[in-house]
Amino acid sequence: MIIDDFDEDGVVLILTEPDYKKAIYATEQRVPYGVDAVIPVGPAKGFAIGEAITRR
């Protein structure tokens, strides 16, 4: 999983479900600043990334 808080569109970008053979992520979630981004899978599943964590 990759979480990119510096996406140029002003969103929190969450990439999950890596496909190593194709070198891509199968799932992409973009959540605008001001809205909680909830981790959908993995050990951090359910963790919310909110304004306290993002840079804006």
PDB file of N, CA, C, O and CB in Angstrom:
ATOM      1  N   MET A   1       0.835  -1.159   0.000  1.00  0.00           N
ATOM      2  CA  MET A   1       0.000   0.000   0.000  1.00  0.00           C
ATOM      3  C   MET A   1       0.888   1.233   0.000  1.00  0.00           C
ATOM      4  O   MET A   1       1.905   1.285   0.691  1.00  0.00           O
ATOM      5  CB  MET A   1      -0.954  -0.008   1.200  1.00  0.00           C
ATOM      6  N   ILE A   2       0.487   2.225  -0.787  1.00  0.00           N
ATOM      7  CA  ILE A   2       1.174   3.519  -0.814  1.00  0.00           C
ATOM      8  C   ILE A   2       0.145   4.593  -0.524  1.00  0.00           C
ATOM      9  O   ILE A   2      -0.951   4.578  -1.086  1.00  0.00           O
ATOM     10  CB  ILE A   2       1.886   3.774  -2.191  1.00  0.00           C
ATOM     11  N   ILE A   3       0.490   5.521   0.347  1.00  0.00           N
ATOM     12  CA  ILE A   3      -0.356   6.667   0.627  1.00  0.00           C
ATOM     13  C   ILE A   3       0.441   7.898   0.245  1.00  0.00           C
ATOM     14  O   ILE A   3       1.511   8.141   0.802  1.00  0.00           O
ATOM     15  CB  ILE A   3      -0.810   6.711   2.132  1.00  0.00           C
ATOM     16  N   ASP A   4      -0.070   8.687  -0.707  1.00  0.00           N
ATOM     17  CA  ASP A   4       0.628   9.867  -1.207  1.00  0.00           C
ATOM     18  C   ASP A   4      -0.159  11.113  -0.844  1.00  0.00           C
ATOM     19  O   ASP A   4      -1.183  11.405  -1.462  1.00  0.00           O
ATOM     20  CB  ASP A   4       0.838   9.783  -2.735  1.00  0.00           C
ATOM     21  N   ASP A   5       0.309  11.846   0.153  1.00  0.00           N
ATOM     22  CA  ASP A   5      -0.363  13.064   0.594  1.00  0.00           C
ATOM     23  C   ASP A   5       0.058  14.274  -0.241  1.00  0.00           C
ATOM     24  O   ASP A   5      -0.442  15.375  -0.013  1.00  0.00           O
ATOM     25  CB  ASP A   5      -0.069  13.321   2.070  1.00  0.00           C
ATOM     26  N   PHE A   6       0.945  14.099  -1.180  1.00  0.00           N
ATOM     27  CA  PHE A   6       1.437  15.212  -1.988  1.00  0.00           C
ATOM     28  C   PHE A   6       1.011  15.093  -3.444  1.00  0.00           C
ATOM     29  O   PHE A   6       1.705  15.576  -4.339  1.00  0.00           O
ATOM     30  CB  PHE A   6       2.947  15.292  -1.902  1.00  0.00           C
ATOM     31  N   ASP A   7      -0.114  14.458  -3.680  1.00  0.00           N
ATOM     32  CA  ASP A   7      -0.679  14.357  -5.021  1.00  0.00           C
ATOM     33  C   ASP A   7      -0.975  15.768  -5.525  1.00  0.00           C
ATOM     34  O   ASP A   7      -1.466  16.600  -4.762  1.00  0.00           O
ATOM     35  CB  ASP A   7      -1.972  13.472  -5.027  1.00  0.00           C
ATOM     36  N   GLU A   8      -0.691  16.048  -6.770  1.00  0.00           N
ATOM     37  CA  GLU A   8      -0.824  17.405  -7.292  1.00  0.00           C
ATOM     38  C   GLU A   8      -2.263  17.906  -7.362  1.00  0.00           C
ATOM     39  O   GLU A   8      -2.481  19.102  -7.555  1.00  0.00           O
ATOM     40  CB  GLU A   8      -0.219  17.473  -8.649  1.00  0.00           C
ATOM     41  N   ASP A   9      -3.249  17.026  -7.212  1.00  0.00           N
ATOM     42  CA  ASP A   9      -4.643  17.442  -7.301  1.00  0.00           C
ATOM     43  C   ASP A   9      -5.245  17.816  -5.955  1.00  0.00           C
ATOM     44  O   ASP A   9      -6.453  18.038  -5.877  1.00  0.00           O
ATOM     45  CB  ASP A   9      -5.455  16.351  -7.921  1.00  0.00           C
ATOM     46  N   GLY A  10      -4.447  17.894  -4.887  1.00  0.00           N
ATOM     47  CA  GLY A  10      -4.952  18.278  -3.577  1.00  0.00           C
ATOM     48  C   GLY A  10      -5.778  17.199  -2.910  1.00  0.00           C
ATOM     49  O   GLY A  10      -6.772  17.486  -2.242  1.00  0.00           O
ATOM     50  N   VAL A  11      -5.365  15.961  -3.094  1.00  0.00           N
ATOM     51  CA  VAL A  11      -6.076  14.835  -2.505  1.00  0.00           C
ATOM     52  C   VAL A  11      -5.103  13.902  -1.806  1.00  0.00           C
ATOM     53  O   VAL A  11      -3.894  13.948  -2.034  1.00  0.00           O
ATOM     54  CB  VAL A  11      -6.866  14.076  -3.573  1.00  0.00           C
ATOM     55  N   VAL A  12      -5.655  13.058  -0.952  1.00  0.00           N
ATOM     56  CA  VAL A  12      -4.881  11.955  -0.403  1.00  0.00           C
ATOM     57  C   VAL A  12      -5.094  10.794  -1.370  1.00  0.00           C
ATOM     58  O   VAL A  12      -6.232  10.401  -1.630  1.00  0.00           O
ATOM     59  CB  VAL A  12      -5.320  11.589   1.093  1.00  0.00           C
ATOM     60  N   LEU A  13      -4.026  10.256  -1.892  1.00  0.00           N
ATOM     61  CA  LEU A  13      -4.079   9.154  -2.853  1.00  0.00           C
ATOM     62  C   LEU A  13      -3.648   7.883  -2.138  1.00  0.00           C
ATOM     63  O   LEU A  13      -2.564   7.824  -1.557  1.00  0.00           O
ATOM     64  CB  LEU A  13      -3.172   9.434  -4.102  1.00  0.00           C
ATOM     65  N   ILE A  14      -4.511   6.859  -2.183  1.00  0.00           N
ATOM     66  CA  ILE A  14      -4.213   5.576  -1.558  1.00  0.00           C
ATOM     67  C   ILE A  14      -4.181   4.512  -2.653  1.00  0.00           C
ATOM     68  O   ILE A  14      -5.176   4.282  -3.341  1.00  0.00           O
ATOM     69  CB  ILE A  14      -5.268   5.220  -0.449  1.00  0.00           C
ATOM     70  N   LEU A  15      -3.027   3.869  -2.802  1.00  0.00           N
ATOM     71  CA  LEU A  15      -2.874   2.788  -3.784  1.00  0.00           C
ATOM     72  C   LEU A  15      -2.767   1.465  -3.036  1.00  0.00           C
ATOM     73  O   LEU A  15      -1.957   1.338  -2.118  1.00  0.00           O
ATOM     74  CB  LEU A  15      -1.616   3.016  -4.696  1.00  0.00           C
ATOM     75  N   THR A  16      -3.578   0.476  -3.420  1.00  0.00           N
ATOM     76  CA  THR A  16      -3.565  -0.823  -2.761  1.00  0.00           C
ATOM     77  C   THR A  16      -3.621  -1.947  -3.781  1.00  0.00           C
ATOM     78  O   THR A  16      -3.807  -1.710  -4.974  1.00  0.00           O
ATOM     79  CB  THR A  16      -4.732  -0.940  -1.784  1.00  0.00           C
ATOM     80  N   GLU A  17      -3.461  -3.147  -3.311  1.00  0.00           N
ATOM     81  CA  GLU A  17      -3.516  -4.365  -4.116  1.00  0.00           C
ATOM     82  C   GLU A  17      -2.496  -4.347  -5.262  1.00  0.00           C
ATOM     83  O   GLU A  17      -2.874  -4.321  -6.434  1.00  0.00           O
ATOM     84  CB  GLU A  17      -4.922  -4.552  -4.677  1.00  0.00           C
ATOM     85  N   PRO A  18      -1.206  -4.362  -4.918  1.00  0.00           N
ATOM     86  CA  PRO A  18      -0.175  -4.326  -5.961  1.00  0.00           C
ATOM     87  C   PRO A  18      -0.187  -5.592  -6.816  1.00  0.00           C
ATOM     88  O   PRO A  18      -0.354  -6.706  -6.321  1.00  0.00           O
ATOM     89  CB  PRO A  18       1.204  -4.143  -5.331  1.00  0.00           C
ATOM     90  N   ASP A  19      -0.004  -5.377  -8.116  1.00  0.00           N
ATOM     91  CA  ASP A  19       0.160  -6.484  -9.060  1.00  0.00           C
ATOM     92  C   ASP A  19       1.634  -6.435  -9.477  1.00  0.00           C
ATOM     93  O   ASP A  19       2.018  -5.658 -10.351  1.00  0.00           O
ATOM     94  CB  ASP A  19      -0.839  -6.368 -10.327  1.00  0.00           C
ATOM     95  N   TYR A  20       2.438  -7.265  -8.846  1.00  0.00           N
ATOM     96  CA  TYR A  20       3.884  -7.217  -9.047  1.00  0.00           C
ATOM     97  C   TYR A  20       4.298  -7.572 -10.465  1.00  0.00           C
ATOM     98  O   TYR A  20       5.292  -7.044 -10.964  1.00  0.00           O
ATOM     99  CB  TYR A  20       4.562  -8.144  -8.083  1.00  0.00           C
ATOM    100  N   LYS A  21       3.566  -8.445 -11.117  1.00  0.00           N
ATOM    101  CA  LYS A  21       3.909  -8.832 -12.485  1.00  0.00           C
ATOM    102  C   LYS A  21       3.701  -7.691 -13.469  1.00  0.00           C
ATOM    103  O   LYS A  21       4.474  -7.536 -14.414  1.00  0.00           O
ATOM    104  CB  LYS A  21       3.086 -10.032 -12.911  1.00  0.00           C
ATOM    105  N   LYS A  22       2.657  -6.889 -13.252  1.00  0.00           N
ATOM    106  CA  LYS A  22       2.356  -5.769 -14.143  1.00  0.00           C
ATOM    107  C   LYS A  22       2.950  -4.446 -13.647  1.00  0.00           C
ATOM    108  O   LYS A  22       2.920  -3.441 -14.356  1.00  0.00           O
ATOM    109  CB  LYS A  22       0.854  -5.626 -14.298  1.00  0.00           C
ATOM    110  N   ALA A  23       3.491  -4.458 -12.416  1.00  0.00           N
ATOM    111  CA  ALA A  23       4.068  -3.258 -11.789  1.00  0.00           C
ATOM    112  C   ALA A  23       3.050  -2.126 -11.684  1.00  0.00           C
ATOM    113  O   ALA A  23       3.357  -0.970 -11.976  1.00  0.00           O
ATOM    114  CB  ALA A  23       5.285  -2.782 -12.583  1.00  0.00           C
ATOM    115  N   ILE A  24       1.827  -2.476 -11.259  1.00  0.00           N
ATOM    116  CA  ILE A  24       0.775  -1.489 -11.047  1.00  0.00           C
ATOM    117  C   ILE A  24       0.035  -1.802  -9.746  1.00  0.00           C
ATOM    118  O   ILE A  24       0.221  -2.863  -9.150  1.00  0.00           O
ATOM    119  CB  ILE A  24      -0.210  -1.464 -12.247  1.00  0.00           C
ATOM    120  N   TYR A  25      -0.791  -0.875  -9.327  1.00  0.00           N
ATOM    121  CA  TYR A  25      -1.697  -1.104  -8.208  1.00  0.00           C
ATOM    122  C   TYR A  25      -3.100  -1.259  -8.772  1.00  0.00           C
ATOM    123  O   TYR A  25      -3.527  -0.451  -9.596  1.00  0.00           O
ATOM    124  CB  TYR A  25      -1.629   0.064  -7.162  1.00  0.00           C
ATOM    125  N   ALA A  26      -3.824  -2.286  -8.340  1.00  0.00           N
ATOM    126  CA  ALA A  26      -5.147  -2.580  -8.873  1.00  0.00           C
ATOM    127  C   ALA A  26      -6.208  -1.601  -8.378  1.00  0.00           C
ATOM    128  O   ALA A  26      -7.194  -1.350  -9.071  1.00  0.00           O
ATOM    129  CB  ALA A  26      -5.544  -3.987  -8.506  1.00  0.00           C
ATOM    130  N   THR A  27      -6.009  -1.049  -7.181  1.00  0.00           N
ATOM    131  CA  THR A  27      -7.014  -0.171  -6.597  1.00  0.00           C
ATOM    132  C   THR A  27      -6.402   1.187  -6.289  1.00  0.00           C
ATOM    133  O   THR A  27      -5.323   1.284  -5.704  1.00  0.00           O
ATOM    134  CB  THR A  27      -7.612  -0.795  -5.322  1.00  0.00           C
ATOM    135  N   GLU A  28      -7.114   2.231  -6.695  1.00  0.00           N
ATOM    136  CA  GLU A  28      -6.687   3.605  -6.437  1.00  0.00           C
ATOM    137  C   GLU A  28      -7.853   4.356  -5.826  1.00  0.00           C
ATOM    138  O   GLU A  28      -8.963   4.330  -6.357  1.00  0.00           O
ATOM    139  CB  GLU A  28      -6.192   4.307  -7.742  1.00  0.00           C
ATOM    140  N   GLN A  29      -7.604   5.026  -4.709  1.00  0.00           N
ATOM    141  CA  GLN A  29      -8.646   5.804  -4.040  1.00  0.00           C
ATOM    142  C   GLN A  29      -8.123   7.215  -3.862  1.00  0.00           C
ATOM    143  O   GLN A  29      -7.032   7.411  -3.326  1.00  0.00           O
ATOM    144  CB  GLN A  29      -9.050   5.170  -2.663  1.00  0.00           C
ATOM    145  N   ARG A  30      -8.896   8.210  -4.309  1.00  0.00           N
ATOM    146  CA  ARG A  30      -8.537   9.617  -4.139  1.00  0.00           C
ATOM    147  C   ARG A  30      -9.593  10.270  -3.261  1.00  0.00           C
ATOM    148  O   ARG A  30     -10.788  10.220  -3.553  1.00  0.00           O
ATOM    149  CB  ARG A  30      -8.418  10.352  -5.520  1.00  0.00           C
ATOM    150  N   VAL A  31      -9.127  10.883  -2.177  1.00  0.00           N
ATOM    151  CA  VAL A  31     -10.041  11.526  -1.235  1.00  0.00           C
ATOM    152  C   VAL A  31      -9.592  12.973  -1.073  1.00  0.00           C
ATOM    153  O   VAL A  31      -8.439  13.219  -0.718  1.00  0.00           O
ATOM    154  CB  VAL A  31     -10.071  10.777   0.151  1.00  0.00           C
ATOM    155  N   PRO A  32     -10.482  13.938  -1.326  1.00  0.00           N
ATOM    156  CA  PRO A  32     -10.086  15.343  -1.204  1.00  0.00           C
ATOM    157  C   PRO A  32      -9.763  15.724   0.231  1.00  0.00           C
ATOM    158  O   PRO A  32     -10.287  15.131   1.175  1.00  0.00           O
ATOM    159  CB  PRO A  32     -11.185  16.244  -1.734  1.00  0.00           C
ATOM    160  N   TYR A  33      -8.894  16.719   0.389  1.00  0.00           N
ATOM    161  CA  TYR A  33      -8.579  17.229   1.719  1.00  0.00           C
ATOM    162  C   TYR A  33      -9.863  17.654   2.406  1.00  0.00           C
ATOM    163  O   TYR A  33     -10.777  18.170   1.764  1.00  0.00           O
ATOM    164  CB  TYR A  33      -7.581  18.409   1.643  1.00  0.00           C
ATOM    165  N   GLY A  34      -9.931  17.438   3.705  1.00  0.00           N
ATOM    166  CA  GLY A  34     -11.113  17.781   4.470  1.00  0.00           C
ATOM    167  C   GLY A  34     -12.063  16.608   4.661  1.00  0.00           C
ATOM    168  O   GLY A  34     -12.989  16.681   5.469  1.00  0.00           O
ATOM    169  N   VAL A  35     -11.835  15.524   3.918  1.00  0.00           N
ATOM    170  CA  VAL A  35     -12.639  14.308   4.035  1.00  0.00           C
ATOM    171  C   VAL A  35     -11.712  13.199   4.519  1.00  0.00           C
ATOM    172  O   VAL A  35     -10.603  13.046   4.007  1.00  0.00           O
ATOM    173  CB  VAL A  35     -13.330  13.927   2.664  1.00  0.00           C
ATOM    174  N   ASP A  36     -12.161  12.433   5.496  1.00  0.00           N
ATOM    175  CA  ASP A  36     -11.325  11.336   5.993  1.00  0.00           C
ATOM    176  C   ASP A  36     -11.121  10.278   4.914  1.00  0.00           C
ATOM    177  O   ASP A  36     -12.073   9.844   4.264  1.00  0.00           O
ATOM    178  CB  ASP A  36     -11.958  10.701   7.243  1.00  0.00           C
ATOM    179  N   ALA A  37      -9.873   9.871   4.733  1.00  0.00           N
ATOM    180  CA  ALA A  37      -9.534   8.770   3.837  1.00  0.00           C
ATOM    181  C   ALA A  37      -9.349   7.537   4.711  1.00  0.00           C
ATOM    182  O   ALA A  37      -8.498   7.530   5.600  1.00  0.00           O
ATOM    183  CB  ALA A  37      -8.235   9.080   2.981  1.00  0.00           C
ATOM    184  N   VAL A  38     -10.130   6.505   4.471  1.00  0.00           N
ATOM    185  CA  VAL A  38     -10.081   5.301   5.289  1.00  0.00           C
ATOM    186  C   VAL A  38      -9.332   4.209   4.534  1.00  0.00           C
ATOM    187  O   VAL A  38      -9.661   3.901   3.389  1.00  0.00           O
ATOM    188  CB  VAL A  38     -11.510   4.829   5.669  1.00  0.00           C
ATOM    189  N   ILE A  39      -8.329   3.629   5.178  1.00  0.00           N
ATOM    190  CA  ILE A  39      -7.535   2.558   4.570  1.00  0.00           C
ATOM    191  C   ILE A  39      -8.451   1.349   4.367  1.00  0.00           C
ATOM    192  O   ILE A  39      -9.051   0.866   5.327  1.00  0.00           O
ATOM    193  CB  ILE A  39      -6.287   2.186   5.466  1.00  0.00           C
ATOM    194  N   PRO A  40      -8.567   0.848   3.113  1.00  0.00           N
ATOM    195  CA  PRO A  40      -9.543  -0.206   2.827  1.00  0.00           C
ATOM    196  C   PRO A  40      -9.079  -1.636   3.126  1.00  0.00           C
ATOM    197  O   PRO A  40      -9.917  -2.508   3.356  1.00  0.00           O
ATOM    198  CB  PRO A  40      -9.926  -0.125   1.406  1.00  0.00           C
ATOM    199  N   VAL A  41      -7.778  -1.897   3.129  1.00  0.00           N
ATOM    200  CA  VAL A  41      -7.281  -3.268   3.295  1.00  0.00           C
ATOM    201  C   VAL A  41      -5.974  -3.275   4.074  1.00  0.00           C
ATOM    202  O   VAL A  41      -5.383  -2.225   4.323  1.00  0.00           O
ATOM    203  CB  VAL A  41      -7.083  -3.943   1.928  1.00  0.00           C
ATOM    204  N   GLY A  42      -5.533  -4.457   4.451  1.00  0.00           N
ATOM    205  CA  GLY A  42      -4.233  -4.621   5.083  1.00  0.00           C
ATOM    206  C   GLY A  42      -4.255  -4.404   6.574  1.00  0.00           C
ATOM    207  O   GLY A  42      -5.322  -4.267   7.173  1.00  0.00           O
ATOM    208  N   PRO A  43      -3.062  -4.371   7.188  1.00  0.00           N
ATOM    209  CA  PRO A  43      -2.959  -4.240   8.640  1.00  0.00           C
ATOM    210  C   PRO A  43      -3.545  -2.939   9.182  1.00  0.00           C
ATOM    211  O   PRO A  43      -3.979  -2.893  10.333  1.00  0.00           O
ATOM    212  CB  PRO A  43      -1.524  -4.340   9.050  1.00  0.00           C
ATOM    213  N   ALA A  44      -3.563  -1.901   8.385  1.00  0.00           N
ATOM    214  CA  ALA A  44      -4.096  -0.604   8.824  1.00  0.00           C
ATOM    215  C   ALA A  44      -5.562  -0.417   8.421  1.00  0.00           C
ATOM    216  O   ALA A  44      -6.088   0.692   8.513  1.00  0.00           O
ATOM    217  CB  ALA A  44      -3.254   0.531   8.241  1.00  0.00           C
ATOM    218  N   LYS A  45      -6.219  -1.481   7.981  1.00  0.00           N
ATOM    219  CA  LYS A  45      -7.605  -1.396   7.525  1.00  0.00           C
ATOM    220  C   LYS A  45      -8.466  -0.677   8.562  1.00  0.00           C
ATOM    221  O   LYS A  45      -8.437  -0.998   9.750  1.00  0.00           O
ATOM    222  CB  LYS A  45      -8.169  -2.804   7.242  1.00  0.00           C
ATOM    223  N   GLY A  46      -9.232   0.301   8.083  1.00  0.00           N
ATOM    224  CA  GLY A  46     -10.111   1.063   8.955  1.00  0.00           C
ATOM    225  C   GLY A  46      -9.492   2.316   9.533  1.00  0.00           C
ATOM    226  O   GLY A  46     -10.206   3.156  10.081  1.00  0.00           O
ATOM    227  N   PHE A  47      -8.168   2.464   9.423  1.00  0.00           N
ATOM    228  CA  PHE A  47      -7.492   3.661   9.928  1.00  0.00           C
ATOM    229  C   PHE A  47      -7.890   4.849   9.061  1.00  0.00           C
ATOM    230  O   PHE A  47      -7.854   4.765   7.834  1.00  0.00           O
ATOM    231  CB  PHE A  47      -5.939   3.473   9.937  1.00  0.00           C
ATOM    232  N   ALA A  48      -8.267   5.948   9.694  1.00  0.00           N
ATOM    233  CA  ALA A  48      -8.686   7.144   8.958  1.00  0.00           C
ATOM    234  C   ALA A  48      -7.571   8.168   8.911  1.00  0.00           C
ATOM    235  O   ALA A  48      -6.960   8.491   9.929  1.00  0.00           O
ATOM    236  CB  ALA A  48      -9.934   7.760   9.593  1.00  0.00           C
ATOM    237  N   ILE A  49      -7.314   8.670   7.723  1.00  0.00           N
ATOM    238  CA  ILE A  49      -6.349   9.740   7.516  1.00  0.00           C
ATOM    239  C   ILE A  49      -7.156  11.025   7.373  1.00  0.00           C
ATOM    240  O   ILE A  49      -7.849  11.228   6.376  1.00  0.00           O
ATOM    241  CB  ILE A  49      -5.430   9.476   6.249  1.00  0.00           C
ATOM    242  N   GLY A  50      -7.059  11.881   8.371  1.00  0.00           N
ATOM    243  CA  GLY A  50      -7.832  13.116   8.368  1.00  0.00           C
ATOM    244  C   GLY A  50      -6.941  14.333   8.347  1.00  0.00           C
ATOM    245  O   GLY A  50      -5.738  14.233   8.107  1.00  0.00           O
ATOM    246  N   GLU A  51      -7.536  15.481   8.599  1.00  0.00           N
ATOM    247  CA  GLU A  51      -6.809  16.749   8.547  1.00  0.00           C
ATOM    248  C   GLU A  51      -5.664  16.816   9.547  1.00  0.00           C
ATOM    249  O   GLU A  51      -4.700  17.548   9.322  1.00  0.00           O
ATOM    250  CB  GLU A  51      -7.757  17.891   8.795  1.00  0.00           C
ATOM    251  N   ALA A  52      -5.743  16.082  10.630  1.00  0.00           N
ATOM    252  CA  ALA A  52      -4.666  16.095  11.616  1.00  0.00           C
ATOM    253  C   ALA A  52      -3.392  15.453  11.065  1.00  0.00           C
ATOM    254  O   ALA A  52      -2.297  15.717  11.560  1.00  0.00           O
ATOM    255  CB  ALA A  52      -5.107  15.372  12.886  1.00  0.00           C
ATOM    256  N   ILE A  53      -3.538  14.616  10.049  1.00  0.00           N
ATOM    257  CA  ILE A  53      -2.394  13.904   9.479  1.00  0.00           C
ATOM    258  C   ILE A  53      -1.920  14.551   8.180  1.00  0.00           C
ATOM    259  O   ILE A  53      -0.718  14.626   7.928  1.00  0.00           O
ATOM    260  CB  ILE A  53      -2.754  12.442   9.229  1.00  0.00           C
ATOM    261  N   THR A  54      -2.851  15.015   7.361  1.00  0.00           N
ATOM    262  CA  THR A  54      -2.471  15.619   6.085  1.00  0.00           C
ATOM    263  C   THR A  54      -1.855  16.983   6.313  1.00  0.00           C
ATOM    264  O   THR A  54      -2.008  17.571   7.384  1.00  0.00           O
ATOM    265  CB  THR A  54      -3.683  15.734   5.152  1.00  0.00           C
ATOM    266  N   ARG A  55      -1.175  17.473   5.330  1.00  0.00           N
ATOM    267  CA  ARG A  55      -0.456  18.732   5.473  1.00  0.00           C
ATOM    268  C   ARG A  55      -1.353  19.947   5.305  1.00  0.00           C
ATOM    269  O   ARG A  55      -0.883  21.062   5.530  1.00  0.00           O
ATOM    270  CB  ARG A  55       0.663  18.795   4.477  1.00  0.00           C
ATOM    271  N   ARG A  56      -2.603  19.802   4.928  1.00  0.00           N
ATOM    272  CA  ARG A  56      -3.489  20.949   4.713  1.00  0.00           C
ATOM    273  C   ARG A  56      -4.627  20.958   5.661  1.00  0.00           C
ATOM    274  O   ARG A  56      -5.464  21.859   5.611  1.00  0.00           O
ATOM    275  CB  ARG A  56      -4.013  20.965   3.323  1.00  0.00           C
TER     276      ARG A  56
END
